[in-house]
């Protein structure tokens, strides 16, 4: 964890007497064994970089293994040249992640936010193609109402599902079930109106310029809306893709902010998505996800806090 997340504080939590041999018989002399704490500091010193960490590196040698190169001097010269440690069994990663309290729901959230094909998107794609799903959306309550700046609010879970279905299934009629006051957020925290995004995406995907009329003109945009969601901008973009050389570009739907939001929206329609227990490799992907910009804000810091709190 210290090496993956570049956190030397975790090196300090390793016993100074815990030792491990090199990765295999071919490991060169000098790197065949080490104190795990020293190995941790050795690699981090160059990766961060912070050569003061080399002060914590201590050599270790036995009758069978030579670990003399793990010393402060060699660390300062070759802090990133030590042979890699042994490959960790994927099932061990599952135990690692469960120790600080991470489980299936956390793995699903990471898969959902990664925006890749995964069991969640596959389940939704199957669901939205069912006739019953469309019928349930038709029968579900509409949030249509007059626009009022004083009534602007975050989009609810069901409105996200309406918009997803409208865009994915090319049925703009369901955009009208989203309140014109409902707002969503891009990852950079800029807000936009979910209903306008719904009409714009369906107009683009359907190559139907008439749907652009559902958007306000540029001189009558609601407070906070950008020209991207104006009638004129919509027309310009649809006209481009309607050309013979316009390509097959499509616009995806706006996703609910979390997997829990999607679950709640589908639950209101009478659906409960269930998935098999995540595999060890999916837990590995979750670990790597925590160290990327795709993770929820603060997720990395929370993970390190939990690891540091372990006994």
C-alpha positions in Angstrom: 0.0 0.0 0.0 2.9 2.4 0.8 4.4 1.9 -2.6 1.1 2.0 -4.5 -0.1 5.2 -2.8 3.3 6.8 -2.3 2.8 7.0 1.5 5.9 6.5 3.6 3.9 6.7 6.8 2.7 3.2 6.0 6.4 1.9 5.8 6.7 2.9 9.5 3.9 0.5 10.4 5.9 -2.5 9.2 7.9 -4.3 11.9 11.6 -3.3 11.6 12.4 -7.1 12.0 10.0 -8.5 9.4 12.1 -9.8 6.5 11.5 -11.4 3.1 13.6 -12.9 0.4 13.9 -11.5 -3.1 11.4 -12.3 -5.9 13.2 -15.5 -7.2 16.5 -17.4 -7.5 17.7 -15.0 -10.2 17.6 -11.9 -8.0 21.2 -10.5 -8.0 23.5 -10.6 -5.0 22.9 -7.7 -2.7 19.1 -7.7 -3.3 18.3 -11.3 -2.3 16.8 -10.5 1.1 15.7 -7.3 3.0 13.9 -6.0 5.9 10.4 -5.3 4.5 10.4 -1.9 6.1 13.8 -1.1 4.5 12.6 -2.3 1.1 9.5 -0.1 1.5 11.6 3.0 2.2 14.2 2.1 -0.5 11.7 2.1 -3.3 9.7 5.1 -2.1 12.8 7.3 -1.7 13.2 7.4 -5.5 9.5 7.2 -6.4 8.4 10.3 -4.4 11.3 11.4 -4.5 12.6 12.0 -1.0 16.2 10.7 -0.4 15.9 11.4 3.3 13.9 8.2 3.5 17.2 6.4 2.7 18.2 7.1 6.3 15.7 4.4 7.4 17.2 1.6 5.1 19.2 -1.1 6.9 21.1 -4.0 5.2 20.3 -7.6 6.0 22.3 -10.7 5.0 22.1 -14.4 6.0 24.0 -17.5 5.2 21.7 -18.1 2.2 20.9 -14.6 1.0 22.8 -11.4 0.4 20.9 -8.2 1.1 23.9 -5.9 1.5 22.8 -3.5 -1.2 19.9 -2.4 0.9 21.8 0.3 2.7 21.5 4.1 2.9 24.3 4.8 0.5 23.1 2.5 -2.3 19.5 3.8 -1.7 20.6 7.4 -2.5 22.4 6.2 -5.7 19.9 3.6 -7.0 16.7 4.1 -5.0 14.5 2.9 -7.9 16.7 0.1 -9.2 15.9 -2.6 -6.6 14.3 -5.8 -8.1 10.5 -5.9 -7.8 9.1 -7.8 -4.8 7.2 -11.0 -5.1 3.9 -11.0 -7.0 1.0 -11.0 -4.6 -1.7 -13.7 -4.9 -4.9 -12.0 -6.1 -6.9 -13.7 -3.3 -4.6 -11.9 -0.8 -5.7 -8.6 -2.2 -9.3 -9.5 -1.3 -8.2 -10.1 2.3 -6.3 -6.8 2.3 -9.3 -4.8 1.1 -11.8 -6.5 3.4 -9.6 -5.8 6.5 -10.2 -2.0 6.4 -13.9 -2.6 5.7 -14.2 -2.6 1.9 -16.7 -5.0 0.3 -18.9 -5.7 -2.6 -20.8 -2.4 -2.7 -17.5 -0.5 -2.8 -16.3 -2.6 -5.8 -19.6 -2.0 -7.6 -19.2 1.8 -7.0 -15.7 1.8 -8.5 -16.8 -0.2 -11.5 -19.7 2.2 -12.0 -17.5 5.3 -11.9 -14.8 3.8 -14.1 -17.2 4.3 -17.1 -16.1 0.9 -18.7 -18.2 -2.1 -19.6 -18.8 -4.0 -16.5 -21.6 -6.2 -14.9 -23.5 -3.1 -13.9 -23.7 -1.5 -17.4 -24.4 -5.0 -18.9 -27.3 -5.5 -16.5 -28.8 -2.1 -17.3 -28.4 -2.6 -21.0 -30.3 -5.9 -20.8 -33.0 -4.3 -18.6 -33.7 -1.3 -20.8 -34.4 -3.5 -23.8 -37.3 -5.3 -22.0 -40.8 -4.1 -23.0 -41.9 -4.2 -19.4 -39.1 -1.7 -18.5 -40.5 0.9 -20.9 -44.0 0.3 -19.7 -42.9 0.9 -16.1 -41.2 4.2 -17.0 -44.4 5.3 -18.8 -46.5 4.6 -15.7 -44.0 6.2 -13.3 -44.6 9.7 -12.0 -43.6 12.7 -14.1 -41.7 15.6 -12.6 -42.7 18.0 -15.3 -43.4 21.5 -13.9 -42.9 25.2 -14.9 -39.3 26.4 -14.7 -38.6 28.7 -11.8 -35.1 29.8 -10.8 -36.1 29.6 -7.1 -37.0 25.9 -7.5 -33.8 24.7 -9.0 -32.6 21.5 -7.3 -30.4 18.4 -7.8 -31.9 15.8 -10.1 -33.4 12.9 -8.3 -32.6 9.2 -8.9 -35.7 8.5 -11.0 -35.1 11.5 -13.2 -31.6 10.2 -14.0 -33.2 6.9 -15.1 -35.7 8.6 -17.3 -33.0 10.6 -19.0 -30.8 7.5 -19.4 -33.6 5.5 -21.0 -34.6 8.4 -23.3 -31.0 8.8 -24.7 -30.1 5.1 -24.9 -33.4 4.1 -26.5 -33.8 7.2 -28.7 -37.1 8.2 -27.1 -37.1 11.9 -26.5 -40.6 11.8 -25.1 -39.3 10.6 -21.8 -37.1 13.8 -21.4 -40.4 15.6 -20.6 -40.7 13.5 -17.4 -37.6 15.3 -16.0 -38.2 18.6 -14.2 -36.8 21.6 -16.0 -35.5 22.7 -12.6 -33.5 19.5 -12.1 -29.7 20.0 -12.2 -26.8 17.5 -12.5 -23.1 17.9 -12.2 -20.1 17.2 -14.4 -17.0 15.8 -12.6 -15.5 19.3 -12.6 -18.5 20.4 -10.5 -20.1 22.5 -13.2 -23.8 22.2 -13.1 -26.2 21.8 -16.0 -29.9 21.1 -16.5 -30.6 17.4 -17.0 -33.7 17.9 -19.1 -31.8 20.1 -21.6 -29.0 17.6 -21.8 -31.6 14.9 -22.4 -33.2 16.7 -25.4 -29.8 17.7 -26.8 -28.4 14.2 -26.7 -31.5 12.6 -28.2 -31.5 15.2 -31.0 -27.9 14.4 -31.7 -28.3 10.6 -31.6 -31.6 10.6 -33.6 -30.2 13.1 -36.2 -33.5 15.0 -35.6 -33.0 18.7 -35.7 -36.7 19.3 -34.7 -35.8 18.1 -31.2 -33.5 21.1 -30.9 -36.7 23.2 -30.7 -37.2 21.8 -27.2 -34.1 23.8 -26.1 -34.3 27.5 -25.3 -32.6 30.1 -27.6 -29.3 31.4 -26.6 -30.8 34.7 -25.4 -33.3 32.9 -23.1 -31.1 30.3 -21.3 -32.0 29.6 -17.7 -29.6 30.9 -15.0 -26.3 28.9 -15.1 -27.0 27.2 -18.4 -24.3 27.5 -21.1 -24.5 28.0 -24.8 -23.8 24.3 -25.3 -27.4 23.6 -24.3 -28.9 26.4 -26.5 -31.2 25.7 -29.5 -28.7 27.2 -31.9 -25.8 25.1 -30.7 -27.9 22.0 -30.9 -28.9 22.8 -34.5 -25.3 23.4 -35.5 -24.1 20.1 -34.1 -27.0 18.0 -35.5 -26.5 19.6 -38.9 -22.8 18.5 -38.9 -23.6 14.8 -38.1 -26.4 14.8 -40.7 -23.9 15.4 -43.5 -22.8 12.4 -45.6 -19.4 12.6 -43.9 -20.8 13.4 -40.5 -19.8 10.0 -39.0 -21.6 7.8 -36.6 -20.9 9.8 -33.4 -23.4 9.5 -30.6 -23.9 11.1 -27.2 -24.1 9.0 -24.1 -26.6 9.7 -21.3 -25.7 11.5 -18.1 -25.2 8.9 -15.4 -26.4 9.2 -11.8 -23.5 10.3 -9.6 -23.2 6.9 -7.8 -24.1 3.3 -8.2 -26.4 3.7 -5.1 -28.2 6.4 -7.0 -28.8 4.1 -10.0 -29.9 1.3 -7.6 -32.4 3.6 -6.0 -33.8 4.8 -9.3 -34.3 1.3 -10.6 -35.7 0.2 -7.2 -38.4 2.9 -7.6 -39.4 1.2 -10.8 -39.6 -2.2 -9.1 -36.1 -3.6 -10.0 -33.4 -4.9 -7.7 -30.1 -5.5 -9.5 -28.1 -8.3 -8.1 -24.6 -9.4 -9.1 -22.3 -12.3 -8.3 -19.6 -11.7 -5.7 -16.7 -9.7 -7.2 -13.8 -11.7 -8.3 -10.3 -11.3 -6.8 -9.2 -9.5 -10.0 -12.1 -7.0 -9.6 -10.8 -6.3 -6.1 -7.4 -5.6 -7.6 -9.0 -3.2 -10.1 -10.8 -1.5 -7.1 -7.4 -1.0 -5.4 -6.0 0.6 -8.4 -9.1 2.7 -8.9 -8.7 4.3 -5.4 -5.4 5.7 -6.7 -6.9 7.4 -9.8 -8.7 10.6 -10.5 -11.9 8.6 -11.2 -12.3 7.8 -7.5 -14.8 9.7 -5.4 -13.2 12.9 -3.9 -11.5 11.9 -0.7 -11.7 8.2 -1.4 -7.9 7.8 -1.6 -7.4 9.7 1.7 -10.1 7.7 3.4 -8.5 4.5 2.2 -5.1 5.5 3.6 -6.8 6.6 6.9 -8.4 3.1 7.3 -5.1 1.3 6.5 -3.2 3.4 8.9 -5.8 2.6 11.6 -5.3 -1.1 11.3 -3.4 -2.9 14.1 
